[in-house]
Amino acid sequence: MLSEHHDIDHEFPEYHKRLEVLVEADPQFAEQVARHDKLDNQIRELEELGMPISDENIEAMKFERAGLKDIIYAKLRGQETT
């Protein structure tokens, strides 16, 4: 859906406090969250403005965003597999 936020804080509001703690304590996790949210913003902007981009490129961006979301969610739940 266009204009819908998919940033991590919107996706997992029940983990807001844990997200803040982990971002502060774990630089790699903070980087993953930042990368996810940056991708989300880029994807939304491309979709809203109808900017020219190949289907393969936008799908690759969405795939990367989903992968990061899975990693982040597992860490938020304390189930990361590193």
SVG drawing of the C-alpha trace seen along z (x, -y; Angstrom):
<svg xmlns="http://www.w3.org/2000/svg" viewBox="-2 -12 31 32">
<polyline fill="none" stroke="black" stroke-width="0.4" points="0.0,0.0 1.4,-3.4 2.4,-5.8 2.3,-3.1 5.2,-3.2 7.1,0.1 9.9,-1.2 10.8,1.0 9.2,-1.1 5.9,-1.1 6.1,2.6 6.7,3.7 5.3,1.1 5.1,3.7 9.0,3.8 9.5,0.1 11.5,0.1 13.5,3.2 14.3,1.6 15.7,-1.5 17.8,0.5 19.2,2.8 19.9,-0.1 21.9,-1.8 23.8,1.3 24.5,3.1 26.1,1.1 25.5,3.9 21.8,4.1 21.6,0.3 23.1,0.5 20.6,3.1 17.6,1.1 19.0,-2.0 19.5,-0.1 16.0,1.3 14.4,-2.1 16.4,-3.7 15.3,-1.1 11.7,-1.5 11.9,-5.3 13.5,-4.8 10.9,-2.2 8.0,-4.4 9.4,-7.4 9.9,-5.5 6.3,-4.1 4.7,-7.5 6.5,-9.5 6.3,-6.8 10.0,-7.2 11.4,-5.0 13.0,-1.9 13.1,1.6 10.8,4.2 13.9,6.3 15.5,3.4 12.5,2.6 11.9,6.2 15.6,6.6 15.1,3.7 12.0,5.2 13.6,8.6 16.6,7.0 14.1,5.0 12.2,8.2 15.4,10.1 16.5,7.3 13.1,7.2 13.3,11.0 16.8,10.6 15.6,7.6 12.4,9.3 14.4,12.4 16.7,10.2 13.8,8.2 12.3,11.5 15.6,12.8 15.7,15.6 18.6,14.4 20.6,17.2 24.1,15.9"/>
</svg>
